[in-house]
């Protein structure tokens, strides 16, 4: 399958690299066609890895992965082009990080989410929120943490969530460990988990951890 991964940071490069490793074709998208980080990634990743502008990548991809920061997600996707998102699954892995007076904040929070903002801005896209509750290396290799810890999906389109769940399975998340939270509005809860994640990161000292939800029988 052809994937567009928008964003040249560690998250985008990690996801793109894993997708190529799994046999998919990936175009890493950025604001400019000659982005040095994207070019270096494509050169070092090998066959199946390419790069281009947000619009070029989105036109190439059958699935679009938003791996830019939550504050600029809608702007990046507008640059990708409505016509290149229509009908496609848009997997949003971003978090609504904002920095105020040297402190990490969330914006939006509680009354909205980045996932919902994307779905409103692109009503013909099939937006799914997932993977934003773990570190990027754990996204593509859940075996880094032992146990039956889970990942979450949110979205209004059931078939899109099923397609994302299948992709998560390729990454190593079996279906019974993918918890469907419901519609895209539930992305608010997944995004509001970030302050707890950051606190746990500071407490544990590294990002290779996750939560496990256990149910009473």
C-alpha positions as CSV (number, residue, x, y, z in Angstrom):
1,X,0.0,0.0,0.0
2,X,1.1,3.6,-0.5
3,X,1.3,5.8,2.5
4,X,1.8,9.6,2.9
5,X,3.4,10.4,6.2
6,X,3.2,14.2,6.8
7,X,6.0,15.4,9.1
8,X,9.8,15.0,9.1
9,X,10.3,14.8,12.8
10,X,11.2,11.7,14.8
11,X,7.6,10.5,14.8
12,X,7.2,10.8,11.0
13,X,10.5,9.2,10.2
14,X,10.0,6.3,12.6
15,X,6.5,5.6,11.3
16,X,7.6,5.9,7.7
17,X,10.6,3.7,8.2
18,X,8.5,0.9,9.7
19,X,6.0,1.1,6.9
20,X,8.8,0.7,4.3
21,X,10.2,-2.2,6.4
22,X,6.8,-3.8,6.2
23,X,6.9,-3.6,2.4
24,X,4.8,-0.5,1.9
25,X,5.7,2.6,-0.2
26,X,6.0,5.8,1.7
27,X,6.3,9.5,0.7
28,X,7.4,11.7,3.6
29,X,5.7,15.0,3.2
30,X,7.0,18.4,4.3
31,X,6.4,22.1,3.6
32,X,9.1,22.2,0.9
33,X,10.1,19.7,-1.8
34,X,13.8,20.0,-0.9
35,X,13.5,19.4,2.9
36,X,16.9,18.1,3.9
37,X,15.6,15.8,6.7
38,X,13.1,14.2,4.3
39,X,15.7,13.8,1.6
40,X,18.2,12.2,4.1
41,X,15.5,9.9,5.4
42,X,14.5,8.7,1.9
43,X,18.2,8.2,0.9
44,X,19.0,6.2,4.1
45,X,15.7,4.2,4.1
46,X,16.1,2.8,0.6
47,X,13.6,1.4,-2.0
48,X,10.0,2.3,-1.3
49,X,10.9,5.6,0.5
50,X,10.4,8.9,-1.2
51,X,9.6,12.5,-0.2
52,X,7.9,15.6,-1.5
53,X,5.7,18.5,-0.4
54,X,2.6,17.9,1.7
55,X,0.5,17.9,-1.4
56,X,2.7,15.6,-3.4
57,X,2.9,13.1,-0.5
58,X,-0.9,13.2,0.1
59,X,-1.6,12.7,-3.6
60,X,0.7,9.7,-3.6
61,X,-0.7,8.1,-0.5
62,X,-3.7,5.8,-0.3
63,X,-3.6,6.5,3.4
64,X,-2.5,9.8,4.9
65,X,-0.7,9.8,8.3
66,X,-0.6,13.1,10.2
67,X,2.6,13.2,12.1
68,X,3.1,16.9,12.4
69,X,2.4,18.7,15.7
70,X,-1.2,19.1,16.8
71,X,-0.9,22.9,16.7
72,X,-0.1,22.9,12.9
73,X,-2.0,19.8,11.9
74,X,-5.0,21.5,10.1
75,X,-2.6,23.9,8.4
76,X,-0.4,21.1,7.1
77,X,-3.4,19.1,5.9
78,X,-4.8,22.2,4.1
79,X,-1.4,22.4,2.3
80,X,-1.8,18.8,1.5
81,X,-5.0,19.7,-0.4
82,X,-8.7,18.8,0.2
83,X,-8.7,16.9,-3.1
84,X,-5.9,14.7,-1.9
85,X,-7.7,13.8,1.4
86,X,-11.2,13.2,0.1
87,X,-12.3,9.6,0.8
88,X,-9.0,8.6,2.3
89,X,-8.2,7.4,5.8
90,X,-6.4,10.1,7.7
91,X,-4.6,8.7,10.7
92,X,-3.9,11.4,13.2
93,X,-1.2,10.5,15.7
94,X,-0.6,14.1,16.9
95,X,-1.0,15.7,20.3
96,X,-2.2,19.3,21.0
97,X,1.0,20.4,22.7
98,X,1.3,24.1,23.4
99,X,4.0,26.0,25.3
100,X,3.1,29.0,27.5
101,X,5.5,30.7,29.9
102,X,7.9,27.7,29.6
103,X,5.2,25.3,30.6
104,X,3.6,22.5,28.5
105,X,-0.1,23.0,27.9
106,X,-2.8,21.4,25.8
107,X,-4.7,23.4,23.3
108,X,-7.4,22.5,22.5
109,X,-8.4,20.6,25.6
110,X,-11.7,19.2,27.0
111,X,-14.1,21.0,24.7
112,X,-12.4,20.0,21.4
113,X,-9.5,17.9,20.0
114,X,-7.1,17.9,17.1
115,X,-8.8,14.8,15.8
116,X,-12.2,16.6,15.7
117,X,-10.7,19.8,14.2
118,X,-9.3,17.7,11.3
119,X,-12.6,15.9,10.8
120,X,-14.5,19.3,10.7
121,X,-12.0,20.9,8.4
122,X,-12.1,17.9,6.0
123,X,-15.5,16.3,6.3
124,X,-15.0,14.0,3.3
125,X,-11.8,12.5,4.9
126,X,-12.1,9.5,7.2
127,X,-10.2,10.6,10.3
128,X,-9.0,8.1,12.9
129,X,-7.2,9.1,16.0
130,X,-4.6,6.6,17.3
131,X,-1.1,6.0,18.5
132,X,-0.8,9.4,20.3
133,X,-0.7,7.8,23.7
134,X,2.7,6.1,23.3
135,X,6.3,7.0,22.3
136,X,7.0,6.7,18.5
137,X,9.3,3.7,19.0
138,X,6.6,1.9,20.9
139,X,4.0,2.8,18.2
140,X,5.8,0.5,15.8
141,X,7.2,-2.0,18.2
142,X,4.9,-2.7,21.2
143,X,7.0,-5.6,22.3
144,X,9.4,-3.0,23.7
145,X,7.1,-3.2,26.7
146,X,6.0,-6.6,28.0
147,X,2.4,-7.4,28.8
148,X,-1.0,-6.9,27.3
149,X,-0.9,-3.1,27.2
150,X,-3.3,-1.3,24.8
151,X,-3.6,1.3,22.1
152,X,-6.8,3.2,21.3
153,X,-8.7,4.3,18.2
154,X,-11.3,7.0,17.8
155,X,-13.3,7.8,14.7
156,X,-16.7,8.2,13.1
157,X,-16.1,5.8,10.2
158,X,-16.1,2.2,11.3
159,X,-14.4,0.8,8.2
160,X,-11.7,3.4,8.6
161,X,-11.1,2.2,12.2
162,X,-11.0,-1.3,10.9
163,X,-8.4,-0.4,8.3
164,X,-6.3,1.4,11.0
165,X,-6.7,-1.6,13.3
166,X,-5.3,-3.8,10.6
167,X,-2.3,-1.5,10.2
168,X,-1.8,-1.5,14.0
169,X,-1.7,-5.3,13.7
170,X,1.2,-5.0,11.2
171,X,3.0,-2.9,13.8
172,X,2.5,-5.7,16.4
173,X,-0.7,-4.6,18.1
174,X,-3.1,-7.6,17.9
175,X,-6.9,-6.7,17.6
176,X,-7.7,-7.6,21.2
177,X,-5.3,-5.0,22.4
178,X,-6.8,-2.2,20.2
179,X,-9.6,-0.5,22.2
180,X,-12.2,1.3,20.1
181,X,-13.2,4.3,22.2
182,X,-16.0,5.3,19.9
183,X,-16.5,8.4,17.6
184,X,-14.0,11.1,16.9
185,X,-15.2,13.1,19.9
186,X,-13.5,10.5,22.1
187,X,-10.2,11.8,20.7
188,X,-10.5,14.4,23.4
189,X,-9.9,11.8,26.1
190,X,-6.9,10.3,24.3
191,X,-5.3,13.7,23.9
192,X,-6.0,14.7,27.5
193,X,-3.9,11.7,28.6
194,X,-0.8,13.5,27.6
195,X,-0.2,15.3,30.9
196,X,-0.3,12.0,32.7
197,X,2.1,10.5,30.1
198,X,4.6,13.3,30.6
199,X,4.4,12.9,34.4
200,X,5.0,9.2,34.1
201,X,7.9,9.9,31.7
202,X,9.5,12.1,34.3
203,X,8.9,9.6,37.1
204,X,10.1,6.5,35.1
205,X,12.9,8.2,33.4
206,X,12.4,6.9,29.9
207,X,9.5,6.8,27.4
208,X,9.1,3.0,26.9
209,X,6.0,2.4,29.0
210,X,2.3,2.1,28.4
211,X,-1.0,1.5,30.3
212,X,-2.9,-1.8,30.5
213,X,-6.7,-1.7,31.0
214,X,-8.0,-4.7,32.9
215,X,-11.6,-5.5,33.2
216,X,-13.5,-7.3,35.9
217,X,-15.3,-10.4,34.7
